[in-house]
């Protein structure tokens, strides 16, 4: 009886395996396409804020 249960469980595990594991290894929070203009604008904004903060010290 135990042997039949073990064989059934092993066959279920073997049949449930899939070859499509690449789709699980995708970072969904990563930016797909980013333009240089948006990054440069962000850099300018941060630099301006940093300069404005240090000017008051």
VOZAMAR-759420 format. One record per atom (N, C-alpha, C, O): residue in one letter; atom name; x, y, z. Coordinates in steps of 0.02 Angstrom, whole numbers. Layout:
<pts>
A / CA / X / Y / Z
...
</pts>
This chain:
<pts>
X / N / 41 / -60 / 0
X / CA / 0 / 0 / 0
X / C / 43 / 63 / 0
X / O / 31 / 110 / -38
X / N / 95 / 63 / 44
X / CA / 140 / 120 / 46
X / C / 176 / 130 / -20
X / O / 187 / 186 / -43
X / N / 194 / 74 / -50
X / CA / 231 / 76 / -113
X / C / 188 / 108 / -168
X / O / 213 / 146 / -209
X / N / 124 / 92 / -169
X / CA / 78 / 121 / -219
X / C / 69 / 196 / -209
X / O / 65 / 234 / -257
X / N / 65 / 217 / -146
X / CA / 57 / 288 / -131
X / C / 120 / 327 / -152
X / O / 116 / 381 / -180
X / N / 178 / 298 / -138
X / CA / 241 / 331 / -156
X / C / 247 / 336 / -232
X / O / 268 / 387 / -258
X / N / 229 / 282 / -267
X / CA / 232 / 283 / -340
X / C / 183 / 335 / -368
X / O / 200 / 370 / -415
X / N / 124 / 340 / -339
X / CA / 75 / 389 / -362
X / C / 99 / 460 / -350
X / O / 91 / 503 / -393
X / N / 128 / 473 / -292
X / CA / 153 / 540 / -277
X / C / 212 / 558 / -322
X / O / 216 / 615 / -346
X / N / 256 / 511 / -334
X / CA / 313 / 525 / -378
X / C / 291 / 537 / -449
X / O / 319 / 579 / -484
X / N / 241 / 501 / -472
X / CA / 216 / 512 / -540
X / C / 181 / 580 / -545
X / O / 186 / 613 / -597
X / N / 146 / 601 / -493
X / CA / 115 / 667 / -494
X / C / 167 / 722 / -496
X / O / 159 / 772 / -531
X / N / 221 / 714 / -458
X / CA / 275 / 763 / -458
X / C / 308 / 766 / -526
X / O / 324 / 820 / -551
X / N / 320 / 709 / -556
X / CA / 352 / 706 / -621
X / C / 309 / 737 / -676
X / O / 334 / 770 / -721
X / N / 243 / 727 / -672
X / CA / 199 / 754 / -723
X / C / 185 / 829 / -713
X / O / 166 / 863 / -761
X / N / 193 / 854 / -653
X / CA / 179 / 925 / -640
X / C / 236 / 970 / -658
X / O / 228 / 1031 / -660
X / N / 294 / 943 / -672
X / CA / 352 / 984 / -692
X / C / 340 / 1014 / -761
X / O / 308 / 983 / -804
X / N / 366 / 1074 / -771
X / CA / 357 / 1108 / -835
X / C / 424 / 1134 / -859
X / O / 470 / 1144 / -819
X / N / 429 / 1146 / -923
X / CA / 490 / 1174 / -952
X / C / 486 / 1249 / -960
X / O / 535 / 1280 / -982
X / N / 431 / 1280 / -943
X / CA / 421 / 1352 / -952
X / C / 438 / 1390 / -889
X / O / 397 / 1429 / -864
X / N / 498 / 1380 / -863
X / CA / 518 / 1414 / -802
X / C / 547 / 1483 / -816
X / O / 556 / 1522 / -769
X / N / 561 / 1499 / -879
X / CA / 590 / 1564 / -895
X / C / 541 / 1621 / -881
X / O / 562 / 1676 / -863
X / N / 477 / 1609 / -889
X / CA / 428 / 1662 / -877
X / C / 422 / 1679 / -803
X / O / 397 / 1733 / -786
X / N / 443 / 1635 / -759
X / CA / 442 / 1650 / -687
X / C / 500 / 1694 / -667
X / O / 498 / 1726 / -614
X / N / 553 / 1696 / -707
X / CA / 613 / 1733 / -690
X / C / 612 / 1801 / -725
X / O / 662 / 1820 / -757
X / N / 557 / 1838 / -719
X / CA / 551 / 1903 / -750
X / C / 538 / 1954 / -695
X / O / 492 / 1946 / -654
X / N / 579 / 2007 / -693
X / CA / 570 / 2060 / -643
X / C / 516 / 2107 / -668
X / O / 528 / 2147 / -714
X / N / 457 / 2103 / -640
X / CA / 400 / 2143 / -663
X / C / 404 / 2215 / -639
X / O / 367 / 2258 / -665
X / N / 446 / 2230 / -591
X / CA / 453 / 2299 / -566
X / C / 508 / 2337 / -602
X / O / 519 / 2396 / -588
X / N / 543 / 2304 / -646
X / CA / 598 / 2335 / -683
X / C / 570 / 2378 / -739
X / O / 518 / 2362 / -769
X / N / 604 / 2434 / -755
X / CA / 583 / 2477 / -809
X / C / 599 / 2443 / -875
X / O / 655 / 2419 / -886
X / N / 551 / 2440 / -919
X / CA / 562 / 2409 / -984
X / C / 602 / 2455 / -1029
X / O / 654 / 2436 / -1056
X / N / 579 / 2517 / -1038
X / CA / 613 / 2566 / -1080
X / C / 615 / 2632 / -1043
X / O / 564 / 2657 / -1019
X / N / 674 / 2661 / -1038
X / CA / 682 / 2725 / -1007
X / C / 720 / 2771 / -1054
X / O / 771 / 2752 / -1083
X / N / 694 / 2831 / -1062
X / CA / 727 / 2878 / -1107
X / C / 781 / 2915 / -1070
X / O / 778 / 2924 / -1009
X / N / 831 / 2937 / -1107
X / CA / 885 / 2976 / -1077
X / C / 860 / 3044 / -1052
X / O / 885 / 3070 / -1003
X / N / 811 / 3072 / -1087
X / CA / 784 / 3137 / -1067
X / C / 752 / 3135 / -998
X / O / 762 / 3180 / -958
X / N / 715 / 3082 / -984
X / CA / 684 / 3078 / -918
X / C / 735 / 3069 / -863
X / O / 728 / 3097 / -808
X / N / 787 / 3031 / -876
X / CA / 840 / 3023 / -826
X / C / 879 / 3087 / -815
X / O / 896 / 3103 / -758
X / N / 894 / 3123 / -868
X / CA / 930 / 3186 / -863
X / C / 889 / 3238 / -826
X / O / 916 / 3277 / -787
X / N / 824 / 3239 / -839
X / CA / 780 / 3286 / -805
X / C / 779 / 3272 / -730
X / O / 780 / 3318 / -689
X / N / 777 / 3208 / -712
X / CA / 778 / 3190 / -642
X / C / 844 / 3210 / -609
X / O / 845 / 3234 / -552
X / N / 899 / 3202 / -645
X / CA / 964 / 3222 / -618
X / C / 968 / 3297 / -608
X / O / 994 / 3321 / -558
X / N / 941 / 3335 / -656
X / CA / 940 / 3407 / -649
X / C / 899 / 3428 / -589
X / O / 919 / 3472 / -551
X / N / 841 / 3398 / -580
X / CA / 797 / 3414 / -525
X / C / 831 / 3401 / -457
X / O / 827 / 3443 / -412
X / N / 863 / 3344 / -451
X / CA / 897 / 3327 / -388
X / C / 955 / 3375 / -375
X / O / 967 / 3395 / -318
X / N / 992 / 3392 / -427
X / CA / 1048 / 3438 / -419
X / C / 1024 / 3507 / -398
X / O / 1054 / 3538 / -354
X / N / 970 / 3531 / -428
X / CA / 941 / 3596 / -410
X / C / 919 / 3596 / -337
X / O / 933 / 3644 / -301
X / N / 885 / 3542 / -315
X / CA / 863 / 3539 / -246
X / C / 922 / 3536 / -198
X / O / 920 / 3566 / -144
X / N / 974 / 3500 / -216
X / CA / 1033 / 3496 / -174
X / C / 1067 / 3564 / -168
X / O / 1089 / 3583 / -114
X / N / 1073 / 3599 / -223
X / CA / 1104 / 3665 / -222
X / C / 1062 / 3714 / -182
X / O / 1090 / 3757 / -147
X / N / 996 / 3710 / -187
X / CA / 953 / 3755 / -151
X / C / 957 / 3742 / -76
X / O / 954 / 3789 / -36
X / N / 964 / 3680 / -56
X / CA / 968 / 3664 / 15
X / C / 1034 / 3687 / 45
X / O / 1036 / 3711 / 102
X / N / 1088 / 3679 / 9
X / CA / 1153 / 3698 / 36
X / C / 1163 / 3773 / 36
X / O / 1206 / 3799 / 73
X / N / 1127 / 3809 / -5
X / CA / 1134 / 3881 / -8
X / C / 1108 / 3914 / 56
X / O / 1133 / 3967 / 75
X / N / 1059 / 3884 / 88
X / CA / 1030 / 3913 / 148
X / C / 1071 / 3898 / 211
X / O / 1058 / 3927 / 264
X / N / 1120 / 3855 / 206
X / CA / 1159 / 3837 / 266
X / C / 1209 / 3888 / 282
X / O / 1246 / 3880 / 331
</pts>
